[in-house]
Amino acid sequence: MKTKILLSIIAFLFVGCGNSDSTQTKPEEILIDVENNNSDIIETNNEDIEPIESKVIDPFRKYAWHIEYPSDTAFADKYSINTQSSARISEAWKITEGKDVIVAVIDNNFDVTHEDLKDNIISSYYSVTKTSDVSKGFFDVSHGTSTTGLIVASNNSLGSLGIAPKSKVLVIKDSDVISDIDTIEAFDYAKRNGAKVINCSWGTNNVSDAVANKIKELYDYGITVVFASGNEGSNLDRPWVNDESELAWVIGVGSSSEYNMKSSYSNYGSNIDILAPAGEKIGIVSTNDSFGDMKDATNLLNENYIFFEGTSAAAPVVTGIVALMYSVNPNLTPKQVRDIIINNAQKIGDVSYDSNGWSSTYSYGKIDALASVVEARDIK
């Protein structure tokens, strides 16, 4: 048996966990995105792209610094959000929002009735009991609800917004103490049901040969698997550490901050591939268990939403971008997906990158959604 470590930090903008009597039940303001039209052109390193129409009016988008620089400039100023800290996701939406891609999320449990998730969940499965019950226990936190929301929260005028809001998701529950049999069954379920990319915001630091071989099988089959690197701020290049995020057959993801630097808690190492926005002192907006097990103490959000931080949040950002890439080119191999992401990474931080574009602490840099989607679309 092994212990699965969930790799998230719940962040409340410097305010600790706790109840708030004035928690909003309905946001007062709805942010309406500037409508795109056919006269708009996006400048990229590759070519000019004719954008598709994308009208996004979800109210908490104004805080979503991982998607774009916040339209709520008072919020951005208060928390010193760097103007370049996003992954340029809103620009990629002018090309695609992830239609026709199936994503799988393997996590501890899920709220399948959540207002921002229910329309995009196509199947639920508990790999231990082989049933559709993926609900949480009474004292549990629904980590899976938050990771899933970052990928597929709907464009529906409610709450937050996923990176691939037109993708569909399989939510797969695995227990915190798991056997290889259950983990392999979770991966097999994703494969059987058409997943193109699988998000795993957890790790064991001691992946077994059986699980590693299963992930290699998925890679060979054409499925991209994404793992979070962990939150100890440590170098994974230690002889006793053999984490899933270090496997050659996965995309290993660390976290970048609102300051456009590596988050101090983010694990790193020679086999971690990319950073993605998830925060340092603040997290990124995502869905929360609708029963309100974690309430936002700042009153910026209602109880269905949280500021979610950690490499658990960074991995779904990458998974969502991979879904965008597959939506414009479903024939990409996992190797091509990884190569595109690495080749288009933004070089952030006051660190040196070698001739191959790699840093010992920052990996290949921060993911760039727009550049990755453009190259994915154009690759033959």
Secondary structure, 3 states (H helix, E strand, C coil): CEECEECCEEECCCCCCCCCCCCECCCCCCCCCCCCCCCCCECCCCCCECCCCCCCCCHHHHHCCCCCCCCCHHHHHHCCCCCCCCCCHHHHCCCCCCCCCEEEEEECCCCCCCCCCCCCEEEEEECCCCECCCCCCCCCCCHHHHHHHHHHCCCCCCCCCCCCCCCEEEEEECCCEECHHHHHHHHHHHHHCCCCEEEECEECCECCHHHHHHHHHHHHHCCEEEEECCCCCCECCCCCCECHHHCCCEEEEEEECCCCCECCCCCECCCCCEEEECCCCCCEEEECCCCCCCCCCCCCCECCEEEEECHHHHHHHHHHHHHHHHHHCCCCCHHHHHHHHHHCCECCCCCCCCCCCCECCCECCECCHHHHHHHHHHCC
